[in-house]
Amino acid sequence: MRNREFGSLRAAAAGLALLAALLPGVGKAADFTGKTIEFVVPFATAGGSDVWARFFAPFLAEHLPGKPTVVVRNVPGGGSITGTNQFVQRAKPDGLWILGTSGSTHMPYLLDDPRVRYELKDLIPVVVSPTGGVVYVNPSLGAKSAQDIGKLRGKKMKYGSQGPTSLDLVPVLAFEILGLDVDPVFGLQRGPARLAYERGESLIDYQTSSAYIRNVVPLIKAGKAVPLFSWGVLNDKGEFARDPTFPDLPHFAEAYEMAYGKKPSGTAYEAFKGLVVAGYAAQKPIFLPKGTPKDIVDTYAQTLERIVKMPAFKEKAGDELGDYEQAVGPAAQQALKVALTIDPAAKEWVKDWLTRRFEVKFEKK
């Protein structure tokens, strides 16, 4: 009898162990005690992605099992292509390497930039931060709001840009649709581009929400910048709505109508809408390398799920990153899938426009 009971207990224990292995969140969590996690950011310091990464880093250090040290390492170059290529080539799938990208990393991937050596669909997103962005100008141009955009036509303006196939494609295309005479100066990431604006080397600029809140709002308060519009967000009808972080600012389509008395339309505008979704709906993911074991992926996802629900995170995120819903785990994967899908016709139009306007050459696929 005892043997049968003991055998039954062993069978039950084995069944529970198997069930624990199959159920998400029940398996043993990865332990990072005494470890250092390298958080690679393929951008220079002071830009939106750097601000975002340094916001997340201390939360990860505090709440991942074992309280590891999390070191943010900036690897700028090529509009984020250089650092992302290096990460894919060198990062080990041991949980000690994570990558924080941006829409500027996704755009050249979507547009078949020949410098891209990374396959984003092979990487594992554990959290995705949507974001927005705001365009602002120097007060010397005479514009006080979006209604004055028409006054900017014919005025030559420099704009610091990472590159023609980076996320800066969105503002450059917006300036084109608005009929503004803006000359992009390529090779400047968003942080250095803002500094160029502050030095008076450019008269128009744009920053993603986190960098705008931290670095541009003080310029506005000091009378050194005038906000014109945000990109806005697309609702479930495919129409633009105001960015929840900047509800007092008109979105791009509103700004166009305020300036010209009609709604924007045409092929360029349809391409612009697609790029806004691609560049901002899942703008800033944290990736683990391809091949990272499930227990490590689950540990990151579960930790981040707890983090984004914490009152301290929500309060600080609203002030520094903007009022956006963070997507974690499967939701992050779905958000990135949407962001990396672009209408083929819009994609081909954009590539043709970039070739005509900036002599950008694309690989044939």
C-alpha positions in Angstrom: 0.0 0.0 0.0 2.8 2.4 1.0 4.6 1.6 -2.3 1.5 2.3 -4.3 0.9 5.6 -2.4 4.5 6.6 -2.8 4.3 5.8 -6.5 1.1 7.9 -6.9 2.8 10.8 -5.1 5.8 10.6 -7.4 3.5 10.5 -10.5 1.6 13.5 -9.2 4.8 15.4 -8.5 6.0 14.6 -12.0 2.7 15.7 -13.5 3.0 19.0 -11.6 6.5 19.5 -12.7 5.5 19.0 -16.3 2.6 21.4 -16.0 4.9 24.0 -14.4 7.3 23.7 -17.4 4.4 24.1 -19.8 2.7 27.1 -18.2 4.1 30.5 -18.8 5.4 32.3 -15.8 5.6 29.1 -13.7 9.1 27.9 -14.7 12.2 28.9 -12.9 13.2 32.6 -13.5 16.7 33.4 -14.8 19.0 34.8 -12.1 21.3 37.8 -12.9 23.0 38.0 -9.5 26.5 39.5 -9.9 26.0 40.0 -13.6 26.3 43.1 -15.8 23.8 43.6 -18.6 25.0 45.6 -21.6 22.2 47.8 -23.0 23.3 48.8 -26.5 21.8 52.0 -27.9 22.8 52.6 -31.5 22.5 56.4 -31.1 24.5 59.2 -29.6 23.8 60.6 -26.1 21.1 63.2 -25.5 18.7 62.1 -28.2 15.2 60.5 -27.6 16.4 56.9 -27.7 19.2 57.6 -25.2 16.8 59.4 -22.9 14.4 56.4 -23.2 17.0 53.8 -22.6 18.4 55.6 -19.5 14.9 55.8 -18.2 14.4 52.0 -18.4 17.9 51.0 -17.3 17.5 51.6 -13.5 14.1 49.9 -13.4 15.6 46.8 -15.0 18.6 46.9 -12.6 16.3 47.1 -9.6 13.7 44.6 -10.6 15.4 41.8 -12.7 16.1 38.8 -10.5 19.5 39.3 -8.8 19.5 43.1 -9.3 22.2 43.1 -12.0 24.2 46.2 -13.1 22.7 47.6 -16.3 25.1 49.7 -18.4 23.9 51.8 -21.3 26.4 51.7 -24.1 26.0 54.2 -27.0 27.2 53.0 -30.4 26.3 55.7 -32.8 26.8 55.7 -36.6 24.9 55.3 -39.8 21.7 56.5 -38.3 21.7 53.5 -35.9 22.7 50.9 -38.6 26.2 50.6 -37.3 25.4 49.7 -33.7 22.5 47.4 -34.7 24.7 45.5 -37.1 27.3 45.1 -34.4 24.8 43.9 -31.9 23.4 41.2 -34.2 27.0 40.1 -35.0 28.4 40.0 -31.5 25.6 39.7 -28.9 25.3 36.4 -27.0 21.9 34.9 -26.3 22.6 34.8 -22.5 20.4 37.6 -21.3 23.3 39.9 -20.7 22.9 41.8 -24.0 19.9 43.9 -24.9 19.3 46.3 -27.7 17.2 49.5 -27.7 16.3 50.6 -31.2 14.1 53.2 -32.8 12.0 54.0 -35.8 15.4 55.2 -37.3 16.5 51.6 -37.2 13.3 50.3 -38.7 13.1 52.6 -41.6 16.3 51.6 -43.5 15.3 48.0 -42.8 11.9 48.5 -44.4 13.3 50.4 -47.3 16.0 47.8 -48.2 19.0 50.1 -47.3 22.0 48.1 -48.5 23.9 48.9 -45.3 21.5 46.9 -43.2 22.9 43.6 -42.1 20.3 42.9 -39.4 17.0 41.0 -39.6 14.6 42.6 -37.1 12.1 39.8 -37.4 14.8 37.4 -35.9 15.2 39.5 -32.8 12.9 39.0 -29.7 11.1 42.2 -28.5 10.2 42.1 -24.8 8.8 45.6 -24.6 7.8 48.3 -27.1 7.3 52.0 -26.4 5.1 53.9 -28.8 6.0 57.6 -29.0 5.3 60.7 -30.9 7.2 63.8 -32.1 6.9 67.5 -32.4 8.2 69.9 -35.1 9.3 73.4 -33.9 11.0 76.4 -35.4 13.1 79.4 -34.5 11.0 82.4 -33.5 13.1 84.6 -35.9 11.1 83.0 -38.8 8.0 84.9 -37.6 5.7 81.9 -37.1 3.7 81.7 -33.9 1.6 78.6 -34.5 0.6 76.1 -37.2 -1.6 78.8 -38.7 1.6 80.6 -39.8 3.1 77.7 -41.7 2.2 79.5 -45.0 4.5 82.4 -43.9 7.4 79.9 -43.9 7.2 79.1 -47.6 10.0 80.5 -49.6 12.3 80.8 -46.5 15.4 78.6 -46.7 15.9 76.4 -43.7 18.5 73.9 -42.7 17.4 70.7 -40.9 19.8 68.3 -39.1 19.0 64.8 -40.1 20.3 61.3 -39.4 19.9 60.3 -43.0 17.4 60.0 -45.9 16.3 56.5 -44.9 16.2 57.1 -41.2 13.1 58.0 -39.1 13.9 61.6 -40.2 12.3 60.6 -43.5 9.0 61.4 -41.8 9.7 65.1 -41.1 11.5 65.5 -44.5 8.5 64.2 -46.3 6.2 66.3 -44.1 8.2 69.4 -45.1 7.8 68.4 -48.7 4.0 68.1 -48.4 3.8 71.4 -46.7 5.8 73.1 -49.5 8.6 74.3 -47.3 12.1 74.9 -48.6 14.0 72.7 -46.1 17.6 71.5 -46.8 18.4 68.4 -44.8 22.0 68.2 -43.5 22.6 64.4 -43.2 24.8 62.8 -40.6 23.4 64.4 -37.4 21.5 62.2 -35.0 18.6 63.8 -33.1 20.6 64.9 -30.0 23.4 66.7 -32.0 20.7 68.0 -34.4 18.9 69.7 -31.5 22.2 71.2 -30.4 22.8 72.5 -33.9 19.3 74.2 -33.6 20.3 75.7 -30.3 23.5 77.2 -31.9 21.4 78.7 -34.6 22.8 76.5 -37.4 19.3 75.2 -38.2 16.0 77.0 -38.0 13.6 74.0 -37.9 13.9 70.8 -36.0 11.8 67.8 -34.7 12.3 65.6 -31.6 10.6 62.5 -30.4 8.4 62.9 -27.3 11.0 62.0 -24.6 13.7 64.4 -26.0 11.1 67.1 -26.7 9.7 67.0 -23.2 13.2 67.0 -21.6 15.1 69.3 -23.9 12.8 71.4 -26.1 10.1 72.4 -23.7 12.7 74.5 -21.7 13.6 76.2 -25.0 9.9 77.1 -25.6 9.6 78.5 -22.2 12.7 80.6 -22.8 11.2 81.9 -26.0 13.8 80.2 -28.2 11.5 77.8 -30.0 7.9 77.7 -31.3 6.1 74.4 -31.5 4.1 73.9 -34.8 2.5 70.5 -34.7 2.9 66.9 -33.6 2.7 63.9 -35.9 -0.5 62.7 -34.2 -1.7 59.2 -33.9 -3.9 57.2 -36.2 -7.3 56.0 -34.9 -9.1 52.8 -35.8 -10.6 54.5 -38.9 -7.1 55.3 -40.2 -7.5 59.0 -39.5 -5.2 61.3 -37.5 -6.0 62.2 -34.0 -4.1 64.4 -31.5 -1.2 62.9 -29.7 -2.4 62.3 -26.1 0.9 63.7 -24.8 0.4 66.9 -26.6 -3.3 67.5 -26.7 -3.0 71.2 -27.2 -0.9 70.9 -30.4 -2.6 70.2 -33.8 -1.5 67.1 -35.5 0.1 67.2 -39.0 -3.1 66.9 -40.9 -4.8 69.6 -38.8 -1.7 71.9 -39.2 -1.9 71.5 -43.0 -5.6 72.4 -43.0 -5.0 75.4 -40.7 -2.3 76.7 -43.0 -3.9 76.0 -46.4 -7.7 75.7 -45.8 -8.0 72.1 -47.1 -7.1 68.6 -46.0 -3.9 67.0 -47.2 -4.3 64.3 -49.9 -2.4 62.5 -52.6 0.2 59.8 -52.9 2.8 61.6 -50.8 0.4 62.0 -47.9 -0.7 58.3 -48.0 2.9 57.3 -47.9 3.5 59.7 -45.0 0.6 58.1 -43.0 2.2 54.6 -43.5 5.6 55.9 -42.4 4.1 57.4 -39.2 2.6 54.0 -38.3 5.9 52.2 -39.2 8.0 54.7 -37.3 6.0 55.5 -34.2 3.4 52.8 -33.3 6.2 50.6 -32.1 9.0 53.1 -32.1 11.3 52.0 -29.3 11.6 48.2 -28.6 14.0 46.4 -26.3 15.3 43.3 -28.1 17.0 40.2 -26.9 19.2 38.4 -29.4 18.0 35.6 -31.7 18.2 32.2 -29.9 17.8 33.6 -26.3 16.4 30.7 -24.2 12.7 30.9 -23.2 13.4 31.2 -19.5 15.4 34.3 -20.0 12.8 35.8 -22.4 10.0 35.1 -19.9 12.0 36.6 -17.1 12.5 39.9 -19.0 8.8 39.9 -20.1 7.4 39.2 -16.6 9.8 41.7 -15.0 8.8 44.4 -17.5 5.1 43.6 -17.1 5.5 44.3 -13.4 7.6 47.5 -14.0 5.2 49.2 -16.4 2.3 48.7 -14.0 4.1 50.3 -11.1 2.8 53.7 -10.0 6.4 55.0 -9.8 7.0 54.0 -13.4 3.7 55.4 -14.7 4.3 58.7 -13.0 7.9 59.2 -14.2 7.1 57.8 -17.7 4.3 60.4 -18.2 6.8 63.2 -17.3 9.7 61.9 -19.3 8.4 59.6 -22.1 4.9 60.8 -22.7 1.5 59.3 -22.1 1.7 56.1 -24.1 0.7 52.5 -23.4 3.8 50.2 -23.1 3.4 46.9 -24.9 5.1 43.9 -23.2 5.7 40.3 -24.2 3.2 39.0 -26.9 1.7 42.5 -27.2 5.2 43.8 -28.0 5.7 41.2 -30.7 2.3 42.1 -32.3 3.1 45.9 -32.1 6.4 45.3 -33.9 4.8 43.1 -36.5 2.4 46.0 -37.4 5.2 48.5 -37.4 7.3 46.4 -39.8 4.5 46.0 -42.3 4.2 48.8 -44.9 2.0 49.0 -48.0 4.1 47.9 -51.0 2.9 50.7 -53.2 3.7 53.3 -50.6 7.1 51.8 -50.1 7.9 51.9 -53.8 6.7 55.5 -54.1 9.0 56.5 -51.1 12.0 54.7 -52.6 11.4 56.4 -56.0 11.1 59.8 -54.3 14.2 59.3 -52.3 16.2 58.3 -55.4 14.9 61.4 -57.3 15.3 63.8 -54.4 18.5 62.6 -52.7 20.0 60.1 -55.2 19.5 57.2 -52.7 20.3 53.9 -54.3 18.4 50.8 -53.2 19.1 47.1 -53.7 16.9 45.3 -56.1 14.7 42.6 -54.4 
